[in-house]
């Protein structure tokens, strides 16, 4: 009996013979899309070819691959061309390119307020100057109108003009934001104290402003102080290529006193004059994009980001992507603590509704729907994971190769009030150290210090640094029980100084040899099998317990220690120049008269970083 299948096959063959010879099938040329990584099976499906044929082709190219193996885009391209199809390459990064919106045309642009960053040396009055400027705000009335620290403020002047100020937590954060490609600042106000004049961080601020190619205005603060000397400041700035207008340059210099509230109007006018020259414009009639100035985790509100809108208008309910995070704008709160429905270019607002805390300097872009937001967010998170994995791999390899690797590490846990400060701290601390000692940040985060931080610190003998944050009750008790050191700071440079001291303490002390003296052997005695050298100290002193070398014809023939040092019959601690003494070496007897004994000691010197 035959099966149905064999009967059908016989019928098909008979039919084919009856129809005569067949024309070969025409090959269909397809457009094949090739992503960054593709499996052999998927490639075959997209070309509508048999997987076995694709594997054969790969073999002929010298690539041994199974059906589930991943191919790189270049190999896949060769296979597609071999089969005669057209190909189009796409990359995962294309999801990001869609975020970059087209440029605006001139008619849509309207003026926007200038964004000003206040920089200067520590204790030169940056914060007091900002407070004084905010007190001149017409919209806020009293200075008490400002409820929370959001890192950016907008001041409305009597003329109706607006200026946005950004308060940078140290210059490191400013650099961090610049390194992420965030062009936030239009003008830098450099605060210099009239009594202190130009200091190291002032110079640092100048170089940051120049590197970012941002115009500068010098605010000479504390002119009410008795030792104030504004002309000295202007002359010293010349050394750093900052030429003020009085000296024939183009940098405006304004003398102010934050305490006495003098010169503030002149400073604001100078800022507005500079912004007119820059001709700052933006288009409010488009989807919003901007930059995250700082971000933190708040109890009861979740992740909160301070966003500076640069183009377009941000509205409640907008779906956005910022760095590896995404979210929907739940509420917009301005710098006076009032809820607003929308934010226009140049306006700083607090945004709630994120699903994680972004980093300072991350871009903030509104997208059309949630699917797009998730796609971009997933891609960025994956990229971060890959980068971290690669870094881990690299460090593991480095550890394997550095056999000499006796690097001492100072483990620390960092908690701060805002993401910007935490990153600035990590950046500053990781620059400390050398090939012998280094700082290792075990964990960093935004928010108060809790028990899990203390547990982690105890397990690794780490130090906990709280930057503008405090430990909760349970964490404090646990740290006392477990002997974990928690330190609180509010100035980045104090942290750096303290950590530097700790690292210096971990360095192995440097051992230096200190020459003590010479003694010449005049005679040799043998007492109970040991040879004793009768010597005359010719220079310096000879000490018992110190190191000695035996020199014969100025050649060192033995290094060791003295076992006895006597004057007459008494053991003595030391013998000075011009006196005679008897010495014997520990475990060494080959001594002759005329040899010279050199005496030295090793001293340890503390090393500074």
C-alpha positions as CSV (number, residue, x, y, z in Angstrom):
1,X,0.0,0.0,0.0
2,X,1.2,3.5,-0.9
3,X,0.9,6.6,1.2
4,X,-1.2,9.6,0.1
5,X,1.9,11.7,-0.1
6,X,3.6,9.4,-2.6
7,X,0.4,9.3,-4.8
8,X,0.3,13.2,-4.7
9,X,4.0,13.4,-5.7
10,X,3.4,11.0,-8.7
11,X,0.5,13.1,-9.9
12,X,2.5,16.3,-9.6
13,X,5.3,14.8,-11.7
14,X,2.9,13.6,-14.4
15,X,1.3,17.1,-14.5
16,X,4.7,18.7,-14.8
17,X,5.7,16.4,-17.7
18,X,2.5,17.2,-19.5
19,X,3.1,21.0,-19.3
20,X,6.5,20.8,-20.8
21,X,9.8,22.5,-19.7
22,X,9.4,25.3,-17.0
23,X,10.9,28.8,-17.1
24,X,13.2,29.3,-14.1
25,X,11.7,31.5,-11.4
26,X,12.6,35.2,-11.5
27,X,14.7,36.3,-8.5
28,X,13.0,38.9,-6.4
29,X,15.4,41.6,-5.4
30,X,14.6,42.8,-1.9
31,X,15.5,45.8,0.3
32,X,17.2,44.3,3.4
33,X,17.5,46.4,6.5
34,X,20.6,45.6,8.5
35,X,20.8,46.7,12.2
36,X,24.0,46.8,14.3
37,X,23.7,43.1,15.2
38,X,21.8,40.4,13.3
39,X,21.6,36.6,13.5
40,X,22.1,34.4,10.5
41,X,18.5,33.1,10.7
42,X,17.1,36.7,10.8
43,X,19.3,37.7,7.8
44,X,18.0,34.7,5.8
45,X,14.4,35.6,6.6
46,X,14.9,39.2,5.6
47,X,16.4,38.1,2.3
48,X,13.8,35.3,1.9
49,X,16.6,32.8,1.3
50,X,17.3,29.4,2.9
51,X,19.4,29.6,6.0
52,X,21.5,26.7,4.7
53,X,22.4,28.8,1.6
54,X,23.4,31.7,3.8
55,X,25.6,29.5,5.9
56,X,27.3,28.1,2.7
57,X,28.0,31.6,1.5
58,X,29.5,32.5,4.8
59,X,31.7,29.4,4.7
60,X,32.9,30.4,1.2
61,X,33.9,33.8,2.8
62,X,35.8,31.9,5.5
63,X,33.3,32.6,8.3
64,X,32.1,29.5,10.2
65,X,28.7,30.4,11.6
66,X,25.7,28.5,13.0
67,X,22.1,29.6,12.4
68,X,21.8,31.4,15.7
69,X,25.1,33.2,15.6
70,X,25.2,37.0,15.4
71,X,26.9,38.8,12.5
72,X,28.4,42.3,12.5
73,X,26.9,44.7,10.0
74,X,29.9,44.5,7.6
75,X,29.7,40.7,7.2
76,X,25.9,40.9,6.8
77,X,26.4,43.5,4.1
78,X,28.7,41.2,2.1
79,X,26.2,38.4,2.3
80,X,23.4,40.5,1.1
81,X,25.4,41.8,-1.9
82,X,26.5,38.2,-2.6
83,X,22.8,37.2,-3.0
84,X,22.1,40.3,-5.1
85,X,19.8,42.2,-2.8
86,X,19.8,45.9,-1.9
87,X,20.7,46.7,1.6
88,X,20.0,49.6,4.0
89,X,21.9,49.9,7.3
90,X,20.3,51.3,10.4
91,X,21.8,51.8,13.8
92,X,20.3,51.8,17.3
93,X,21.6,55.3,17.7
94,X,19.2,56.4,15.0
95,X,16.5,56.6,17.7
96,X,18.5,59.6,19.2
97,X,18.9,61.3,15.9
98,X,15.1,61.7,15.6
99,X,15.3,63.9,18.7
100,X,17.3,66.6,17.0
101,X,14.7,69.0,15.7
102,X,15.2,71.2,12.6
103,X,16.4,74.7,13.0
104,X,13.9,77.5,13.4
105,X,13.3,80.1,10.7
106,X,14.0,83.8,11.6
107,X,10.3,85.0,11.7
108,X,9.4,82.6,14.6
109,X,12.3,83.8,16.8
110,X,11.6,86.2,19.7
111,X,14.0,87.6,22.3
112,X,14.7,85.5,25.4
113,X,16.2,86.4,28.8
114,X,20.0,86.0,29.2
115,X,21.2,83.0,31.3
116,X,23.9,84.1,33.7
117,X,26.2,81.9,35.7
118,X,27.8,83.4,38.8
119,X,31.4,82.1,39.4
120,X,34.3,83.1,41.6
121,X,36.6,82.1,44.5
122,X,35.1,80.5,47.6
123,X,34.0,83.1,50.1
124,X,34.1,85.9,47.7
125,X,30.4,86.5,48.0
126,X,28.8,84.6,45.1
127,X,25.8,83.4,47.2
128,X,25.3,86.8,49.0
129,X,25.4,88.6,45.6
130,X,22.8,86.1,44.2
131,X,20.6,86.7,47.3
132,X,21.0,90.5,46.9
133,X,20.1,90.3,43.2
134,X,17.1,88.1,44.0
135,X,15.9,90.7,46.5
136,X,15.7,93.3,43.7
137,X,13.2,91.0,41.9
138,X,10.1,92.9,41.3
139,X,7.9,89.8,40.9
140,X,9.0,88.2,44.1
141,X,8.6,91.3,46.3
142,X,10.5,90.4,49.4
143,X,13.4,87.9,49.4
144,X,11.2,85.6,51.4
145,X,9.2,85.0,48.3
146,X,11.7,82.4,47.2
147,X,10.8,79.2,48.9
148,X,13.3,76.6,47.8
149,X,16.8,76.2,46.4
150,X,16.3,75.1,42.8
151,X,19.7,76.1,41.5
152,X,18.3,78.7,39.0
153,X,16.3,81.9,39.5
154,X,14.7,84.5,37.3
155,X,14.8,88.1,38.3
156,X,12.4,90.7,36.8
157,X,13.7,94.2,36.8
158,X,11.7,97.4,37.2
159,X,11.9,97.9,33.4
160,X,10.2,94.5,32.9
161,X,13.4,92.9,31.5
162,X,14.2,89.4,32.9
163,X,17.5,87.8,33.7
164,X,18.0,84.1,34.6
165,X,20.7,83.3,37.1
166,X,22.3,79.8,37.6
167,X,23.9,79.1,40.9
168,X,26.8,76.6,40.2
169,X,27.8,74.4,43.1
170,X,31.5,74.8,42.5
171,X,33.2,75.1,39.1
172,X,33.6,71.4,38.9
173,X,29.9,71.0,38.2
174,X,30.0,73.8,35.6
175,X,32.8,71.9,33.8
176,X,30.9,68.6,34.2
177,X,27.9,70.2,32.5
178,X,30.1,71.6,29.8
179,X,31.7,68.2,29.2
180,X,28.3,66.7,28.5
181,X,27.9,69.3,25.8
182,X,25.4,71.4,27.6
183,X,25.7,75.0,26.4
184,X,23.6,76.6,29.1
185,X,25.3,79.9,30.0
186,X,25.2,83.0,27.9
187,X,27.2,85.3,30.2
188,X,29.5,84.6,33.2
189,X,29.6,87.0,36.1
190,X,33.0,86.7,37.7
191,X,32.8,87.7,41.4
192,X,36.1,89.0,42.8
193,X,36.4,90.3,46.4
194,X,38.0,93.8,46.4
195,X,40.0,93.0,49.5
196,X,41.3,89.5,48.4
197,X,41.7,90.2,44.7
198,X,42.5,87.4,42.3
199,X,42.7,83.9,43.9
200,X,43.3,80.4,42.5
201,X,39.7,79.6,41.9
202,X,39.2,83.0,40.2
203,X,41.8,82.0,37.7
204,X,40.1,78.6,37.3
205,X,36.7,80.4,36.6
206,X,38.4,82.6,34.0
207,X,39.8,79.6,32.2
208,X,36.4,77.8,32.3
209,X,34.6,80.8,30.8
210,X,37.2,81.1,28.1
211,X,37.1,77.4,27.2
212,X,33.3,77.7,26.9
213,X,33.7,80.8,24.8
214,X,31.3,82.8,27.0
215,X,31.6,86.6,27.5
216,X,32.5,87.8,31.0
217,X,31.4,90.6,33.3
218,X,33.5,91.3,36.4
219,X,31.6,92.1,39.6
220,X,34.1,93.5,42.2
221,X,32.3,92.7,45.4
222,X,32.9,93.8,49.1
223,X,33.8,97.4,48.1
224,X,32.4,98.5,51.4
225,X,35.2,96.8,53.3
226,X,38.1,99.0,54.6
227,X,40.8,97.1,52.7
228,X,39.0,97.2,49.4
229,X,41.1,98.0,46.4
230,X,39.2,97.7,43.1
231,X,42.0,99.1,40.9
232,X,44.4,96.3,42.2
233,X,41.7,93.7,41.0
234,X,41.6,95.2,37.6
235,X,45.4,95.3,37.2
236,X,45.7,91.7,38.4
237,X,43.0,90.5,35.9
238,X,45.3,91.8,33.2
239,X,47.8,89.0,33.9
240,X,45.0,86.5,32.9
241,X,44.1,88.3,29.7
242,X,40.9,89.8,31.1
243,X,41.1,93.5,30.1
244,X,38.4,95.7,31.6
245,X,36.9,98.6,29.7
246,X,38.9,101.2,31.8
247,X,42.1,99.6,30.6
248,X,40.9,99.7,27.0
249,X,39.5,96.2,26.8
250,X,35.9,94.9,26.2
251,X,35.1,93.3,29.6
252,X,32.7,95.3,31.7
253,X,33.7,95.7,35.4
254,X,31.0,96.8,38.0
255,X,31.8,97.6,41.6
256,X,29.1,96.2,43.9
257,X,28.5,95.5,47.6
258,X,26.1,92.6,48.2
259,X,25.9,93.6,51.9
260,X,25.1,97.3,51.3
261,X,23.0,96.5,48.2
262,X,25.0,99.0,46.1
263,X,25.8,98.7,42.4
264,X,23.3,95.9,41.8
265,X,21.3,98.0,39.2
266,X,24.5,98.8,37.3
267,X,25.4,95.1,37.3
268,X,22.0,94.1,35.9
269,X,22.2,96.9,33.3
270,X,25.7,95.6,32.3
271,X,24.2,92.1,31.9
272,X,21.3,93.3,29.7
273,X,23.7,95.4,27.6
274,X,25.9,92.3,27.0
275,X,22.8,90.3,26.2
276,X,21.7,92.9,23.6
277,X,25.1,92.5,21.9
278,X,24.6,88.7,21.9
279,X,21.1,89.1,20.4
280,X,19.6,86.1,22.2
281,X,16.5,84.6,20.5
282,X,14.4,81.5,20.7
283,X,11.3,80.0,19.1
284,X,8.5,79.4,21.7
285,X,6.2,77.8,19.1
286,X,7.7,74.4,19.0
287,X,8.3,71.3,21.1
288,X,10.4,72.2,24.1
289,X,14.0,71.3,24.7
290,X,16.4,72.4,27.4
291,X,19.0,71.3,29.9
292,X,18.8,69.8,33.4
293,X,20.5,72.2,35.8
294,X,20.3,69.9,38.8
295,X,18.2,67.0,40.0
296,X,17.4,65.4,43.3
297,X,15.2,62.9,45.0
298,X,12.6,64.5,47.2
299,X,10.5,62.8,49.9
300,X,6.8,62.6,48.8
301,X,7.5,64.0,45.3
302,X,10.0,61.5,43.9
303,X,12.7,62.6,41.4
304,X,12.6,66.4,40.8
305,X,14.7,68.1,38.1
306,X,15.4,71.8,37.7
307,X,15.1,72.4,33.9
308,X,16.1,75.5,32.0
309,X,13.9,75.7,28.9
310,X,16.1,76.7,25.9
311,X,13.6,76.5,23.0
312,X,9.9,75.9,22.7
313,X,7.3,75.9,25.4
314,X,7.1,73.2,28.1
315,X,3.6,72.4,29.2
316,X,2.1,70.1,31.9
317,X,1.4,66.7,30.5
318,X,4.3,66.7,27.9
319,X,6.2,63.4,27.6
320,X,9.9,64.0,27.7
321,X,13.3,62.2,27.7
322,X,16.2,63.4,29.8
323,X,19.5,61.4,29.7
324,X,18.6,57.8,30.4
325,X,15.3,58.7,32.1
326,X,11.9,59.6,30.7
327,X,8.6,60.8,32.2
328,X,5.5,62.9,31.8
329,X,5.4,66.4,33.2
330,X,3.2,66.1,36.3
331,X,3.7,69.7,37.6
332,X,5.8,72.7,36.7
333,X,6.9,74.9,39.6
334,X,8.7,78.3,39.1
335,X,11.5,79.6,41.3
336,X,9.0,81.3,43.6
337,X,7.3,78.0,44.4
338,X,4.2,78.7,42.4
339,X,2.7,76.2,40.0
340,X,2.7,77.3,36.4
341,X,0.9,75.9,33.3
342,X,3.8,76.4,30.9
343,X,7.5,77.5,30.7
344,X,8.9,79.6,27.9
345,X,12.5,79.8,26.7
346,X,14.9,81.2,29.3
347,X,12.7,80.2,32.2
348,X,13.9,77.8,35.0
349,X,11.2,75.4,36.3
350,X,11.1,72.4,38.6
351,X,9.7,69.4,36.8
352,X,8.1,66.4,38.6
353,X,6.9,63.2,37.0
354,X,10.3,61.6,36.1
355,X,10.9,57.9,36.6
356,X,14.5,58.4,37.8
357,X,17.0,61.1,38.8
358,X,18.9,62.4,35.7
359,X,22.4,64.0,35.9
360,X,23.1,67.7,35.8
361,X,23.8,68.8,32.2
362,X,21.6,66.1,30.6
363,X,19.5,67.2,27.7
364,X,15.7,67.5,28.2
365,X,13.6,66.9,25.0
366,X,9.9,66.6,24.6
367,X,8.8,63.7,22.4
368,X,5.5,62.9,20.6
369,X,4.5,59.7,22.6
370,X,5.4,57.4,25.4
371,X,6.6,54.6,23.0
372,X,9.2,56.9,21.5
373,X,10.3,58.1,25.0
374,X,10.7,54.5,26.2
375,X,12.7,53.5,23.1
376,X,15.2,56.4,23.5
377,X,15.4,55.8,27.3
378,X,16.0,52.0,26.8
379,X,18.7,52.6,24.2
380,X,20.5,55.1,26.5
381,X,20.3,52.9,29.5
382,X,21.7,50.0,27.5
383,X,24.5,52.1,26.3
384,X,25.4,53.1,29.8
385,X,25.3,49.5,30.9
386,X,27.6,48.5,28.1
387,X,30.0,51.3,28.9
388,X,30.1,50.3,32.5
389,X,30.6,46.6,31.7
390,X,33.5,47.6,29.4
391,X,35.0,49.7,32.1
392,X,34.6,46.8,34.6
393,X,36.2,44.4,32.2
394,X,39.1,46.9,31.7
395,X,39.6,47.4,35.4
396,X,39.6,43.7,35.9
397,X,42.2,43.2,33.3
398,X,44.3,46.1,34.6
399,X,44.1,44.5,38.1
400,X,45.4,41.2,36.5
401,X,48.3,43.0,34.8
402,X,49.3,45.2,37.6
403,X,51.1,42.6,39.5
404,X,53.0,45.3,41.3
405,X,49.5,46.6,42.1
406,X,49.9,47.4,45.8
407,X,47.6,50.4,45.4
408,X,46.1,51.4,48.7
409,X,42.5,52.5,48.3
410,X,40.5,54.8,50.5
411,X,36.9,53.6,50.2
412,X,34.2,56.3,50.5
413,X,30.4,56.6,50.3
414,X,29.1,59.9,49.0
415,X,25.6,61.3,49.6
416,X,24.6,64.8,48.5
417,X,21.6,67.1,48.2
418,X,21.7,67.4,44.4
419,X,23.1,65.3,41.6
420,X,25.3,68.1,40.4
421,X,27.2,68.4,43.7
422,X,27.6,64.6,44.0
423,X,29.2,64.4,40.5
424,X,31.4,67.4,41.1
425,X,32.6,65.7,44.4
426,X,33.3,62.4,42.7
427,X,35.2,64.2,39.9
428,X,37.3,66.2,42.4
429,X,38.1,63.2,44.7
430,X,39.1,60.9,41.9
431,X,41.7,63.4,40.7
432,X,43.4,63.1,44.1
433,X,45.9,60.3,44.7
434,X,48.8,58.8,42.8
435,X,50.1,55.4,41.8
436,X,50.3,54.4,45.4
437,X,47.0,55.6,46.9
438,X,43.6,56.4,45.4
439,X,40.1,57.2,46.3
440,X,37.4,54.5,45.6
441,X,33.8,55.7,45.5
442,X,31.8,52.6,46.6
443,X,28.4,54.3,46.3
444,X,27.1,57.7,45.6
445,X,23.5,59.0,45.6
446,X,21.1,61.9,46.2
447,X,19.3,62.1,49.6
448,X,20.0,61.6,53.3
449,X,22.3,59.0,54.7
450,X,20.4,55.8,55.7
451,X,21.2,52.5,57.3
452,X,22.1,50.7,54.1
453,X,24.9,53.3,53.5
454,X,26.2,52.7,57.0
455,X,26.1,48.9,56.4
456,X,28.0,49.2,53.2
457,X,30.6,51.5,54.8
458,X,31.0,49.1,57.7
459,X,31.5,46.1,55.4
460,X,34.3,47.9,53.4
461,X,35.7,50.1,56.3
462,X,34.7,53.1,54.3
463,X,34.1,56.8,55.3
464,X,30.7,58.3,54.7
465,X,30.6,61.9,53.3
466,X,27.4,63.8,53.6
467,X,27.3,66.9,51.4
468,X,24.6,69.2,52.6
469,X,22.7,66.2,53.9
470,X,22.4,64.5,57.3
471,X,22.0,60.9,58.5
472,X,18.7,59.8,59.9
473,X,18.2,58.7,63.5
474,X,18.7,54.9,62.8
475,X,21.7,55.5,60.6
476,X,23.3,57.7,63.4
477,X,22.7,55.0,66.0
478,X,24.1,52.3,63.7
479,X,27.2,54.3,62.9
480,X,27.9,54.8,66.6
481,X,27.5,51.0,67.2
482,X,29.6,50.0,64.2
483,X,32.2,52.7,64.5
484,X,31.6,54.1,61.1
485,X,32.9,57.6,60.5
486,X,30.3,60.0,59.0
487,X,31.5,63.5,58.1
488,X,29.3,66.4,57.0
489,X,30.5,69.1,54.6
490,X,29.0,72.1,52.7
491,X,32.1,73.2,50.7
492,X,33.6,70.9,48.0
493,X,37.2,72.2,48.7
494,X,37.0,71.2,52.4
495,X,36.2,67.6,51.4
496,X,39.1,67.6,49.0
497,X,41.5,69.0,51.6
498,X,40.4,66.4,54.2
499,X,40.6,63.5,51.9
500,X,44.0,64.6,50.7
501,X,45.3,64.5,54.3
502,X,43.9,61.0,54.7
503,X,45.5,59.8,51.5
504,X,48.8,61.4,52.6
505,X,48.5,59.4,55.9
506,X,48.1,56.2,53.9
507,X,51.3,56.7,51.9
508,X,54.3,54.6,52.9
509,X,56.8,56.9,54.6
510,X,60.0,57.6,52.7
511,X,63.0,56.0,54.3
512,X,66.2,58.2,54.2
513,X,69.6,57.3,55.5
514,X,71.2,59.6,57.9
515,X,75.1,59.5,58.3
516,X,76.2,59.4,61.9
517,X,80.0,58.9,61.9
518,X,83.2,57.0,61.2
519,X,85.4,54.9,63.5
520,X,88.8,53.5,62.6
521,X,89.8,50.0,63.8
522,X,93.2,50.3,65.7
523,X,93.4,46.8,67.2
524,X,91.7,43.5,67.3
525,X,90.9,41.4,70.5
526,X,89.4,38.0,70.7
527,X,87.1,37.4,73.7
528,X,85.4,33.9,74.0
529,X,85.5,33.3,70.3
530,X,84.2,36.7,69.2
531,X,86.4,39.3,67.6
532,X,86.2,42.7,69.2
533,X,87.5,45.8,67.3
534,X,89.3,48.4,69.3
535,X,88.4,51.7,67.6
536,X,88.9,55.4,67.6
537,X,85.8,57.5,66.5
538,X,87.3,59.8,63.9
539,X,84.2,61.7,62.9
540,X,80.6,62.3,64.2
541,X,79.2,59.7,66.7
542,X,78.7,55.9,66.8
543,X,75.4,54.6,68.3
544,X,74.5,51.1,69.5
545,X,71.6,49.6,67.5
546,X,72.4,51.8,64.5
547,X,73.3,50.3,61.1
548,X,77.0,49.9,60.3
549,X,79.1,49.2,57.2
550,X,82.7,47.8,57.2
551,X,84.9,49.6,54.7
552,X,88.3,48.2,53.6
553,X,90.2,50.4,51.2
554,X,87.0,52.5,50.8
555,X,85.1,49.4,49.6
556,X,82.0,48.2,51.5
557,X,82.6,44.5,52.5
558,X,79.9,44.1,55.0
559,X,76.6,45.7,56.2
560,X,75.0,44.8,59.4
561,X,74.4,45.9,63.0
562,X,76.6,46.4,66.1
563,X,76.1,43.7,68.8
564,X,78.2,45.5,71.4
565,X,79.5,48.9,71.9
566,X,81.8,49.4,75.0
567,X,84.0,52.0,76.6
568,X,86.4,50.3,78.9
569,X,84.2,47.6,80.5
570,X,80.8,49.3,80.3
571,X,78.2,49.0,77.6
572,X,77.4,52.5,76.3
573,X,74.6,53.9,74.0
574,X,76.9,56.1,72.0
575,X,80.6,57.2,71.6
576,X,81.5,60.7,70.4
577,X,84.4,61.9,68.1
578,X,87.9,61.7,69.7
579,X,87.0,58.8,72.1
580,X,88.1,55.1,72.0
581,X,85.7,52.2,72.1
582,X,85.3,48.5,71.6
583,X,82.8,47.2,69.0
584,X,81.7,43.8,67.7
585,X,79.5,43.0,64.8
586,X,76.5,40.7,65.0
587,X,77.3,37.4,63.2
588,X,80.5,38.7,61.5
589,X,84.1,38.2,62.4
590,X,86.3,39.1,59.4
591,X,87.7,42.4,60.6
592,X,91.2,43.7,60.3
593,X,93.0,46.7,61.9
594,X,93.0,49.7,59.5
595,X,89.4,49.0,58.4
596,X,86.9,51.8,58.8
597,X,83.4,51.4,60.3
598,X,80.7,53.7,58.9
599,X,77.7,54.2,61.2
600,X,74.3,55.3,59.9
601,X,70.6,55.2,60.8
602,X,67.4,55.1,58.7
603,X,64.8,57.7,59.4
604,X,61.2,57.7,58.1
605,X,59.8,60.9,56.6
606,X,56.1,61.4,56.1
607,X,55.2,61.9,52.4
608,X,52.8,64.6,51.3
609,X,50.5,64.1,48.3
